[in-house]
Amino acid sequence: MKLYAGSATEFIQLNIQNKLADLLREQFLQQFGYNPSQNEVMSWRNSLFRLSDILERQNLSEQGIMVEYKLPLSAKRIDVVIYGHDEQHQKQAVIIELKQWEKCNFTDYDSDYVLTWVGGGNRQVLHPSIQVGNYLYYLKENNSAFYQETKPIQLSACSYLHNYSISTDQTLLDNRFQEAIDRFPVYGADDRDELSAFIHNRVGAGEGMTILDEVEHSKLRPSKKLLKQVSDVIKQKLNGELQLFGRAKAKGDYILLDEQLIVYDTVMSLARKVKKQDKYAIIVKGGAGTGKSVVGLQLLADLTALDINTHYATGSRSFTETLRKILGKDSASLLKYFLSYGGATPNAIDVLLMDEAHRIREKTQVRYAKSTGRLQVEDLLHAGRICVFFIDDYQAVRKGEIGSSSFIRAQAEKMGCTVYEYDLESQFRNGGSEKYSQWIDHTLHIRQTATTEWRQEDAFEFRIMDSPHALEQAIREKVEEGYTGRVMAGFCWPWTKQADADGELHKDVVVGDYIRPWNADENTKGMRRGIPKSQYWAYDEAGIDQVGCVYTAQGFEFDYAGVIFGNDLKYNPDTGEWEGFPENSHDGQVKGSEDFVQLVKNTYRVLLGRGMKACYVYFMDKETERYFRSRVRR
């Protein structure tokens, strides 16, 4: 999808006549269903005119031009792509990222970033060379025109900051960015001749409209090279050191057992023989720690190894971004979010694996994407030929998360899918103790189970701590021994989004003299280098210094889990019931919900179930602590 496609001659004329920005505005409204911002229209008017001037000086006419080209199955758009042939008559495409920046500064947060004025404030953004390079890699691995065996289109990229004088402010040329700049040059206001040469050397021989047409009609799917690369990395991690699932596993194959293997074999069998007219929905139910994510990742590895177009989608930014970090940046084209499929081509994905399907929301809402008007689950079923939903019906923790096995089944049947349903019951977390998860469910009154009391077992330890200091100290000691561990809490304190003057996170979590910061929010400003971004809190070693919440912990597991049980949920011994206290909650997603008590119960169920070897808990409310103690038998 793009907002404009035409010849260089037409592109230049539309800019000279000041018509292109208005044409883009009309196309934007038609495709997305609402008007672009005035700032975006002005950026089109200013930046595209500057680029048009450079093309006109080079007397370019037969090149093909795309403006605002949407990357496959992504909300990201490339500003401009120019198509043509070089002097050796090789097919070429040049990606150009346009920016109106006038200056920028260094940031200590990350070497890939700079600080500049965008969107009405100073923000940390990717260096232009790194940003445009990421676009190139993504497009190169996901549009067959750029990786086909016969005459693939050669792809280059650069950025043009037409208001920025790089000769007087060389921040962008600092050595920390040199590797990216060498591959993907950045040009400023004084570099028009250099940019002209860069473009002319690649597409100067013209005949670009046929190449543009080839790109538009090529298959949008990952390359075999990428599929093999991701498959190999996943297998390596599953067989060795995938820290998402606690301490490193023993070397050797990760063995799927019993019902896990049944799910795996079913999906693999269907994927090998599925026909164009077939539609399948496979619902895999299981509580925390039953191995849903491991089965999903094993399927991703083995399906991609067979060149079966497979995506792995979640509703969790933390889980998805951590997976991308572990598996490499190229994996982003396979590791998606539920909201990525709003405008997908029907049956574009052979197998769509959806982890944490309980986080499916009612509708897909994405900036710069027109709503389909369908339910989000319908968008997902629409996109995949075989859709696999890994779900825990008791893990919805936000208002608006409507995914449930019965709801998904109903929608799948309505859309004509053949539905299979499986239960994963064996516990691989909590020391393999199914009784622990049953006891938590029973104690929180989530569901009735036969396990009304917890008897301490060698395989898993549940310990109530006298103070949050003692809790944190116990977790730190285990981390020093080489285990994984984190402290988490209910959402009972505010969450400051601005770092303190010294770059440290503001210490919002206060329990007496225990004072700690939450993990960083994804939009936290001004924090010092070395503090992990929110999506990496569970994986980065420095995450031990912050308290995590359910949104950053869900989907992960640690050898040792520490939980501060807050005052938003208390047990009333007089009524024998759990009571919710929205006034003690700072979770805007939950506190106004009619289902507040159930959602907070689910929150603590998630937090108390993160441990592989032990869970240590501090209770702020002493009646609640007494209730838990009464249900523990030594």
Buried (B, 14 or more C-beta within 10 A) or exposed (E): BBBBBBBBBBBBBBBEEEEBBBBBBEBBEEBBEEEBEEEBBEBBBBBBBBBBBBBBEBEBBBBBBBBBBBBBBBBBBBBBBBBBBBEEEBBBBBBBBBBBBEBBEEBEBEEBBBBBBBEEEBBBBBBBBBBBBBBBBBBBBBBBBBBBEEEBBBBBBBBBBBBBBBEEBEBBBEEEBEEBBEBBBBBBBEBBEEBBEBBBEBBBBBBBBEBBEBBBEBEBBBBEEBBEBBBBBBBEBBBEEBBBBBBEBEEEEBEBEEBBEBBBEBBBEBBEEBEEEEBBBBBBBBBBBBBBBBBBBBBBBBBBBEBBBBBBBBBBBBBBBBBBBBBEEBBBBBBBBBBBBBBBEEBBBBBBBBBBBBBBBEBBEBEBBBBBEBBBBBBBBBBBBBBBBBBBBBBBBBBEBBBBBEBBBEBBEEBEBEBBBBEBEBBBBBBBBBBBBBBBBBBBBBEEBEBEEBEEBEBBBBBBBEEBBBBBBBBBEBBEEEBBBBBBBBBBBEBBBEBBEEBBBBBBBEBEEBEBBBBBBEEBBBBEEEBBBBBBBBBBEEBBBBBBBBBBBBBBBBBBBBBBBBBBBBBEEEEEEBEBBBEBBBBEBBBEBEEBBBBBBBBBBBBBBBBBBBBBBBBBBEEBBBBBEEBBEE
